[in-house]
Amino acid sequence: MSQSMSRRGNCWDNAPMERLFRSLKSEWIPALGYPSICAARKDIGEYLMGYYNRQRPHAFNAGIPPALAEEKLKTLSGIS
């Protein structure tokens, strides 16, 4: 995973990724870092796929996690 950046003045809105990285850094990554790359990958993967996507409430989705919002959308649209 790599963080993308655009130059100042570019019209590409990177707000969703900026918000994700802000949450990751402020809520999850230990202040002293990780003992190894392997530990960092495992822990950050658990944060993204476990907590951030399945448990953490998101204001944009009326306070529900993204995975639940996606399931509701699929149910409403008839996609299985």
C-alpha positions in Angstrom: 0.0 0.0 0.0 1.4 3.4 -0.9 0.0 6.8 0.0 -0.7 8.9 -3.1 -0.1 12.6 -3.2 -0.9 15.3 -5.8 0.8 18.6 -6.3 -0.7 21.8 -5.0 -3.3 23.2 -7.4 -4.3 19.8 -8.9 -8.0 19.2 -8.9 -7.8 15.6 -7.9 -9.7 15.2 -4.7 -7.8 12.8 -2.4 -9.9 13.5 0.7 -11.0 9.9 1.3 -7.5 8.6 1.3 -6.2 11.5 3.4 -8.9 10.8 5.9 -8.1 7.1 6.0 -4.4 7.8 6.6 -5.2 10.3 9.3 -7.4 7.8 11.1 -4.8 5.1 10.7 -2.0 7.3 12.2 -4.1 8.8 15.0 -6.1 5.8 16.1 -4.0 2.7 15.4 -0.2 3.0 14.8 1.7 2.8 18.1 3.7 6.0 19.1 6.9 4.0 19.0 6.2 2.3 15.7 6.4 -1.4 15.0 9.2 -3.8 15.7 9.3 -5.1 12.1 7.7 -4.6 8.7 5.9 -8.0 9.1 4.3 -6.8 12.3 3.3 -3.5 10.7 1.7 -5.2 7.7 -0.2 -7.6 9.9 -1.5 -5.0 12.3 -2.4 -2.4 9.6 -4.2 -5.1 7.6 -6.2 -6.0 10.7 -7.1 -2.3 11.2 -8.2 -1.8 7.6 -10.1 -5.0 7.0 -11.3 -5.6 10.5 -11.8 -2.5 12.5 -12.0 0.4 9.9 -14.1 -1.4 7.4 -16.3 -3.6 9.6 -16.6 -1.9 13.0 -15.7 1.8 13.0 -18.6 4.1 12.5 -18.3 6.6 9.6 -20.2 9.9 9.6 -20.7 9.8 5.8 -22.6 6.5 6.2 -24.9 7.7 8.9 -22.7 6.2 11.6 -22.4 2.7 10.2 -19.2 0.9 9.0 -18.5 0.8 5.2 -19.0 -2.9 5.0 -22.5 -2.7 6.4 -23.3 0.3 4.2 -22.2 -1.7 1.2 -24.4 -4.7 2.2 -27.4 -2.4 2.7 -26.8 -0.9 -0.8 -26.6 -4.4 -2.4 -29.8 -5.4 -0.7 -31.6 -2.3 -1.9 -30.3 -2.6 -5.4 -30.9 -6.3 -5.7 -27.3 -7.3 -6.2 -26.3 -10.5 -4.5 
